[in-house]
Amino acid sequence: MIDFIQVSKQFGTQDVLKSVTFRINAGDRIGVVGPNGAGKSTIFSLISHDIEVDSGEISIPKHTRIGYLHQQLNPHAVELNLLDYTEDSVPELKTIPSTIHALEAKMADFQPLEKERALKKIGELQHTFEHLGGYEMRARAEAALCGLGFHVEDFTKPFSSFSGGWQMRAELARTLIANPDLLMLDEPSNFLDLPAVEWLQKFLRSYEGTMLLISHDRYLLRSLATATLEIAGGQATRYQGGYDYYLKEREERILHALAAKKNQDREIEQIESFIRRFRAKSSKAAQVQSRVKQLEKIERLEVPATVANTSKIRLADPPHSGHEIIRLEKAGLTYDGTRWIFQGLDLNINRGEKVALVGYNGMGKTTLLRSLAGALPLTEGKRVVGHKVVIGYQSQDFAETMPPEKSVYHIVKDGNRAASESEVRNLLGGFGFSGDTIDKKCEVLSGGEKIRLAFARLFIDPPNYLLLDEPTTHLDVNGREALENALKEYKGALCVVSHDVTFIRNIADQIIAIDDSGVTRYHGGYDYYLEKIEGRNPQAETSAGGATSSSSAASEQPAAKGKDARKARAQQREAEKALKKIENKIEKLTEEQAALSEEMMSRRDADFSTINARLAKIQTEIQSLETEWETTAEALES
């Protein structure tokens, strides 16, 4: 077990930890949570002896093997290739074989007693080598690298040739396969995509040692942690349950603390009132002195900050658009003319659809998102934007696109010069910026504040088609939940790339998966997608646009033969034609609706009664067609 006993740590004038005491038992799986900057990583650095305590004591059993994944990259031997670097995770495994060979070379010169001791020593070393996984370390390294998204052909490439994100993956694999007694992971999912997060979760579930996990990923916290350690306000509080238990129990503790604080405040007020009333009376001097001493002895209670994030993100209702938001026809994109990111892609996004793009990093999720946003021109094919579609695109480097020297107010105002000051202020208030905070410079904002500001900048001219690339990267748990709740209520179309499983699970109603076989669309949420890829049931899948993807369409068809196959294909073609006809009708009606509405607003001599009657009829027809579209789409999917 590991004990923190009255540990304090200060950085400059900030007391990060103040007389902290808690225990980590052998076999614990602890989620370490708390606000950014509260001291979670400091706890890890103290355990690993990267830094020392200012006061107090940390008790760690001798010979405890510690595996520590830092947030920042800290490579140990960059001259090695990827596989060798990953495999070289336990220093003892390099020295044991050489020690054994040295003993074996000297055996011939040993006396019988010395030979017996040498044989015993060799046996102990071999046992240690086996216990540390020496005979299977290479296989472990290969499995971990593949699970985290590397290809076999990557194994022989120099470690230094990979980008920082991929080097972090190798560092994670290196830490995991060492199978330490104590595993400390500081934001391990920061550089992972969804498939890699899923693999990591399965790997860690089978890990048998003691684990400390710092993460803003609720999926990992909920599925892995059996206890929770909250670091906040210089204190550490242990909860004997996982993340959901922690949330519930913490709220109850706060309510009890508030009640106790209220009672104490009442008691203090009564004592102070007595002192004020009778301080000048000599007959009450003894009682007054008694109350003063009583007041001095009272240990003032402190109430922890509430767990809920009070700053919500409120997205404005999007302007009306046509039924079809965007369409790609036979689209292809290549950077070098030889390797196609995607090719022959037919894809359409309709009003109100919320789509998540998933797949390993490097497969083209961001490229496809940028093409959909119009930020990256197609190499071939056609991109068609729907009627009255307003695009709001937020890239991964959104923070770098906001001038650091500008104020919160002016960054939003620059997004729409026609907006009045009151409109800008009201919008910023909806994103948690009020009063003097709108005058803060962008460069001093936290990650969560920057993403709220980026959304405010987008919604000063409200889009009805939102494209977001890793929007949760800079957010803590509360910030992710606030954004998630806002996007669930958002009525426009949405395309998002994110490695946060819970975030995708809660907002996406459709999945577009990108892998080596091409681009595949799943007409259901994230759990539906997982269910289908585990069974690989082709009936549940369609190509991204209902026609062909970059892989062979034949591989995604049911294994039917003869007449049944021909009949099924004919029915599918008919259903697709029917869907297209319905979509065309809806689009024409939507355009007519928009034109009539514009006529009513722009022409004083318009025939309002006739136009209103036609608008009512159009709305009825659109609703009927949308119901027919849903029925036909369900039939096509089944």
Secondary structure, 3 states (H helix, E strand, C coil): CEEEEEEEEEECCEEEEEEEEEEECCCCEEEEECCCCCCHHHHHHHHCCCCCCCEEEEECCCCCCEEEECCCCCCCCCCCEHHHHHHCCCCHHHHHHHHHHHHHHHHHHCCHHHHHHHHHHHHHHHHHHHHCCCCCHHHHHHHHHHHCCCCHHHCCCEHHHCCHHHHHHHHHHHHHHCCCCEEEEECCCCCCCHHHHHHHHHHHHCCCCEEEEECCCHHHHHHHCCEEEEEECCEEEEECCCHHHHHHHHHHHHHHHHHHHHHHHHHHHHHHHHHHHHCCCHHHHHHHHHHHHHHHHCCCCCCCCCCCCCCCCCCCCCCCCCCEEEEEEEEEEECCCCCEEEEEEEEEEECCCEEEEECCCCCCHHHHHHHHHCCCCCCEEEEEECCCCCEEEECCCHHHHCCCCCEHHHHHHCCCCCCCHHHHHHHHHHCCCCHHHHHCEHHHCCHHHHHHHHHHHHHCCCCCEEEEECCCCCCCHHHHHHHHHHHHHCCCEEEEECCCHHHHHHHCCEEEEEECCEEEEECCCHHHHHHHHHHCCHHHEEECCCCCCCCCHHHHCCCCCHHHHHHHHHHHHHHHHHHHHHHHHHHHHHHHHHHHHHHHHHCCCCCHHHHHHHHHHHHHHHHHHHHHHHHHHHHHHC
